[in-house]
Every structure is written in C-alpha cells, then in structure tokens.
Amino acid sequence: MSAAEEQVAIYDAEGNPVGALPRARMRAEGRWHAAASVLLRSGDGRRVYVHRRTEDKDVYPGMHDCWAGGVLLAGEEPAACARRELAEELGVRDVPLTPLFRLPFVDGTIRYHAFTYEARWDGPVIHQPEEVAEGGWMSLDDLRTRLADPTWPFTPDGRALFHAWDRRQTGHGQ
C-alpha cells in the first residue's frame, strides 16, 4: 500500500475522532486530522534536534523543523504514533515520551490537531533518508534567534508548536 492509500484518522474541528480516509483524500479535501509531534531534546535539555525535510515531502518540502512527527493512522493512539515517527524519522527508540499539550493548527487546507511530546536523548540520530535531508543539535537560544527571523524556511506548524512550547516553559515566544 502506498502512503497515499494509507488509512489515516479523521477528526472533527473540536478534536474528536470521526472516521478514516485514505491519506490522499484527506489532503485533497483539506480534512481535519491528527498528528503526533515529538520535540527531541538533549539529556540536559539545553539543545533541540533540528532537521531539514527532504525536497519531495508533500507538506512543507525542504523546510527545517524541530519536531519529529506525522499523521495518526486509523485506529492509532497519539503516543504510539509519536513513538513510531520518532523511530522512523530520527532512529530514536525506546525512550520515555512526556506528553506536553494538544493544539489545533490551521494553514490553508492543512488542518490538524497536534498531540505533542518531548523526549530526551544523547545517543545517535539516524535519519530516514526519504523524510530527513540533514539535521543537527541546536541550542534553545540559537533556535529562538533563528525562529525570530520570519524568512528562515521553517515549517509553519513547527514554528507554532515551538512557540506554544516555549511560552509554556519560559514565557518566551510569540
């Protein structure tokens, strides 16, 4: 089965699961769905892993992001999706996930409920070449500085989620 044919969980605007559709149809119709996003931080919490998406991604190609994540499949729990995506995209497995917050995100026809998590890791990061072009650790202060530049090609949802996380952590952010 291709990624376009995968059955993904469909949600309503209030954040309730209401069914499933093929991924391609969900994208084409701009349907509400859900995604899990994991902020990978170093063990001491001072750095965040930032990566650049591949140029052939269907959403926000070639842009930077600090969240590993993806769409919930039909019947999948958010934490299971978060573990799956962290393992697939960055090769990080068997680490505790701390639930953070849930946030709706809308950018044109992209509409989803983000279930966010944090993981701490000091081991190797192994990119999934189909999704991650490159990446590296960045200090939180450097990331804040880069995100203050609206021209830095950073995913709009990643930017929104980081600012929401930052406000909850430190009172910083937009």
C-alpha positions as CSV (number, residue, x, y, z in Angstrom):
1,M,0.0,0.0,0.0
2,S,1.4,3.4,-0.9
3,A,1.5,6.3,1.5
4,A,-1.3,8.0,-0.4
5,E,-3.5,4.9,0.2
6,E,-2.8,4.6,3.9
7,Q,-5.9,5.0,6.0
8,V,-5.5,8.0,8.4
9,A,-7.6,9.0,11.3
10,I,-10.0,11.8,10.6
11,Y,-11.1,14.2,13.3
12,D,-13.7,16.9,13.6
13,A,-12.8,20.6,14.3
14,E,-13.3,20.0,18.0
15,G,-10.7,17.3,18.1
16,N,-12.9,14.1,18.2
17,P,-12.0,11.1,16.0
18,V,-14.8,10.6,13.5
19,G,-13.5,8.0,11.0
20,A,-10.8,7.3,8.5
21,L,-9.9,8.2,4.9
22,P,-7.0,7.5,2.6
23,R,-4.2,10.0,3.1
24,A,-4.5,11.4,-0.4
25,R,-8.2,12.1,0.0
26,M,-7.6,13.7,3.4
27,R,-5.0,16.0,1.8
28,A,-7.1,16.8,-1.3
29,E,-10.2,17.6,0.7
30,G,-8.3,19.5,3.5
31,R,-9.9,17.4,6.2
32,W,-9.3,17.7,9.9
33,H,-6.9,15.0,11.1
34,A,-4.5,14.4,13.9
35,A,-0.7,14.2,14.1
36,A,1.8,13.4,16.8
37,S,4.9,15.6,17.2
38,V,8.0,14.9,19.3
39,L,10.4,17.6,20.4
40,L,13.8,15.8,20.8
41,R,16.0,17.4,23.4
42,S,19.4,16.5,24.6
43,G,19.6,14.8,28.0
44,D,20.4,18.1,29.8
45,G,17.6,19.8,27.9
46,R,19.8,22.6,26.6
47,R,19.7,21.6,22.9
48,V,17.0,20.6,20.4
49,Y,17.4,18.4,17.4
50,V,16.6,20.4,14.2
51,H,16.3,18.8,10.8
52,R,15.6,19.8,7.3
53,R,12.8,17.9,5.4
54,T,13.5,16.4,2.1
55,E,12.5,18.3,-1.1
56,D,9.9,15.7,-2.1
57,K,7.8,15.8,1.1
58,D,4.1,16.5,0.3
59,V,3.8,19.2,3.0
60,Y,6.5,21.9,3.6
61,P,9.2,20.3,1.5
62,G,12.8,21.4,2.2
63,M,11.9,23.3,5.3
64,H,13.5,23.0,8.7
65,D,11.7,21.6,11.7
66,C,12.4,20.7,15.4
67,W,9.5,18.2,15.7
68,A,9.6,14.6,14.5
69,G,6.1,13.5,13.7
70,G,3.4,12.6,11.4
71,V,-0.2,11.8,10.8
72,L,-2.1,9.3,13.0
73,L,-3.1,6.2,11.2
74,A,-6.6,4.9,11.5
75,G,-7.0,3.4,15.0
76,E,-3.6,4.6,16.2
77,E,-3.2,6.2,19.5
78,P,-1.2,9.5,19.6
79,A,1.6,8.2,21.8
80,A,2.0,5.1,19.6
81,C,2.2,7.4,16.6
82,A,4.8,9.6,18.4
83,R,7.0,6.6,19.2
84,R,6.6,5.3,15.6
85,E,7.5,8.6,14.0
86,L,10.5,9.3,16.3
87,A,11.9,5.9,15.4
88,E,11.2,6.2,11.7
89,E,12.4,9.8,11.2
90,L,15.3,10.0,13.6
91,G,16.1,6.5,14.6
92,V,15.4,7.1,18.3
93,R,13.7,4.1,20.0
94,D,12.8,3.0,23.5
95,V,12.9,6.4,25.2
96,P,10.2,7.8,27.5
97,L,7.8,10.3,26.0
98,T,6.5,13.1,28.1
99,P,3.1,14.4,26.9
100,L,3.1,18.1,26.5
101,F,-0.1,19.7,25.1
102,R,-2.6,19.4,22.3
103,L,-3.0,22.3,19.9
104,P,-5.1,22.7,16.7
105,F,-3.2,24.0,13.7
106,V,-4.6,25.5,10.5
107,D,-2.6,26.7,7.5
108,G,-4.9,26.9,4.4
109,T,-6.1,23.4,3.7
110,I,-3.8,21.9,6.3
111,R,-5.9,21.4,9.4
112,Y,-5.0,19.1,12.3
113,H,-4.8,18.5,16.0
114,A,-1.3,18.2,17.2
115,F,-0.6,15.9,20.1
116,T,2.9,17.0,21.3
117,Y,5.5,15.1,23.3
118,E,9.1,15.6,24.4
119,A,11.9,13.0,24.5
120,R,15.4,13.3,25.9
121,W,18.3,11.6,24.1
122,D,22.0,11.8,23.9
123,G,22.6,8.9,21.6
124,P,23.0,8.7,17.8
125,V,20.4,10.2,15.5
126,I,19.8,8.2,12.3
127,H,17.8,10.0,9.6
128,Q,15.2,8.3,7.4
129,P,16.6,9.4,4.0
130,E,13.1,9.6,2.5
131,E,12.0,12.2,5.0
132,V,15.1,13.9,6.5
133,A,17.7,15.6,4.4
134,E,20.0,16.6,7.2
135,G,20.0,17.7,10.9
136,G,21.9,18.6,14.0
137,W,21.6,19.8,17.5
138,M,20.9,23.5,18.2
139,S,20.8,25.3,21.5
140,L,17.4,26.6,22.6
141,D,18.7,30.2,22.4
142,D,20.0,29.7,18.9
143,L,16.7,28.2,17.8
144,R,14.8,31.1,19.3
145,T,17.1,33.5,17.4
146,R,16.6,31.7,14.1
147,L,12.8,31.5,14.6
148,A,12.7,35.2,15.2
149,D,13.7,35.6,11.5
150,P,10.5,35.1,9.5
151,T,12.5,34.4,6.4
152,W,14.2,31.3,7.8
153,P,12.5,28.4,6.0
154,F,10.9,26.6,9.0
155,T,7.7,24.7,8.9
156,P,4.8,26.9,9.9
157,D,3.4,24.2,12.2
158,G,6.8,23.5,13.7
159,R,7.2,27.3,14.4
160,A,3.7,27.5,16.0
161,L,4.3,24.4,18.1
162,F,7.7,25.6,19.3
163,H,6.3,29.0,20.3
164,A,3.5,27.3,22.2
165,W,6.0,25.0,23.9
166,D,8.3,27.9,24.7
167,R,5.6,30.0,26.2
168,R,4.6,27.1,28.5
169,Q,8.3,26.6,29.5
170,T,9.7,30.0,29.9
171,G,7.2,32.7,29.0
172,H,9.3,33.3,25.8
173,G,7.9,33.0,22.3
174,Q,5.3,34.8,20.3
